[in-house]
Amino acid sequence: MDKCGFSDTECKIILAQIERRAKYRKEFLKLRTDPCMHSREAGYVFDPALQRWLSMKTCQYDYFKATPKTALFGFMTIVGPMLVYGYAVWRQRTKFLDDCRSGRIRYRDRIHKLA
């Protein structure tokens, strides 16, 4: 394998990942194309880990409990950015209007003008 700026350790890790992925792909294709193995599951490969994950995603709203940590997370990811953006827009607009009123920006240099 050409190094492309990777160290020997990184190259070994990358090669191990490639080999692992090829092994899992070969196993999946073997299971997928076996006509007798999965006839009772409608022809697809049943993955218990994927089924657990899908079940968890389906039921997560039923078992959700609001805690101070989740409330803070919701505030910081939804409300916080909106408040910061709103404050930035308000501050920029206020500064622009003050400059227009005081005469620091000429009428012909303004972006929004009637003529």
C-alpha positions in Angstrom: 0.0 0.0 0.0 1.3 3.4 -0.9 1.8 5.4 2.3 0.3 8.7 1.1 1.5 10.5 4.2 0.5 7.9 6.7 2.7 6.4 9.3 3.4 2.6 9.5 0.9 2.2 12.4 -1.8 4.1 10.5 -1.2 2.0 7.4 -1.6 -1.2 9.5 -4.8 0.1 11.0 -6.2 1.0 7.6 -5.3 -2.4 6.1 -6.9 -4.2 9.1 -10.1 -2.2 8.5 -10.1 -3.1 4.8 -9.6 -6.8 5.6 -12.3 -6.7 8.3 -14.7 -5.1 5.9 -13.9 -7.6 3.1 -14.5 -10.5 5.6 -17.9 -9.1 6.7 -18.9 -8.4 3.1 -18.0 -11.9 2.1 -20.0 -13.3 5.0 -23.0 -11.1 4.3 -23.0 -12.1 0.6 -22.8 -15.8 1.5 -25.7 -15.4 3.9 -27.7 -13.3 1.4 -27.4 -15.7 -1.5 -28.0 -18.9 0.5 -31.5 -20.0 -0.8 -32.3 -22.3 2.1 -31.0 -20.3 5.1 -33.3 -17.3 5.1 -36.4 -18.6 3.5 -38.4 -18.2 6.7 -37.3 -14.5 7.1 -38.7 -13.5 3.7 -35.3 -13.7 2.1 -33.3 -11.1 4.0 -30.4 -11.5 6.4 -31.7 -11.0 10.0 -29.3 -8.9 12.0 -30.1 -8.9 15.8 -28.0 -5.8 16.5 -29.8 -3.9 13.8 -33.2 -5.1 15.1 -32.3 -3.9 18.6 -31.2 -0.5 17.3 -34.4 -0.1 15.3 -36.6 -1.1 18.2 -34.7 1.3 20.5 -35.3 4.1 17.9 -39.0 3.3 17.7 -39.5 3.3 21.5 -37.2 6.1 22.6 -39.9 8.7 22.9 -42.0 6.4 25.1 -39.2 6.1 27.6 -37.7 9.6 27.4 -37.4 11.3 30.8 -36.7 15.0 30.9 -33.7 15.8 33.2 -31.8 19.0 33.7 -29.1 17.6 31.4 -31.5 17.0 28.5 -33.2 20.4 29.1 -29.8 22.1 28.9 -28.9 20.2 25.8 -32.2 21.2 24.1 -31.7 24.8 25.1 -28.1 24.9 23.9 -28.8 23.2 20.5 -32.1 24.9 19.6 -32.9 28.1 21.6 -29.3 29.2 22.2 -28.2 29.5 18.6 -31.4 31.3 17.7 -30.9 33.9 20.5 -27.2 34.4 19.5 -28.1 34.9 15.8 -31.0 37.2 16.7 -28.7 39.3 18.9 -26.1 39.5 16.1 -28.6 40.6 13.5 -30.2 43.2 15.9 -26.8 44.6 16.8 -25.7 44.9 13.2 -29.0 46.5 12.2 -28.9 49.0 15.1 -25.3 50.0 14.3 -26.3 50.5 10.6 -29.3 52.6 11.5 -27.3 54.7 13.9 -24.7 55.3 11.2 -27.4 56.3 8.8 -29.1 58.7 11.3 -25.8 60.4 12.2 -24.7 60.8 8.6 -21.6 58.6 8.7 -23.1 56.6 5.7 -24.1 58.7 2.7 -27.4 58.0 1.0 -25.8 56.9 -2.2 -23.6 54.4 -0.4 -26.5 52.7 1.3 -27.6 49.2 0.2 -31.3 49.7 0.6 -32.4 53.0 -1.0 -35.4 54.1 -3.0 -33.6 55.8 -5.9 
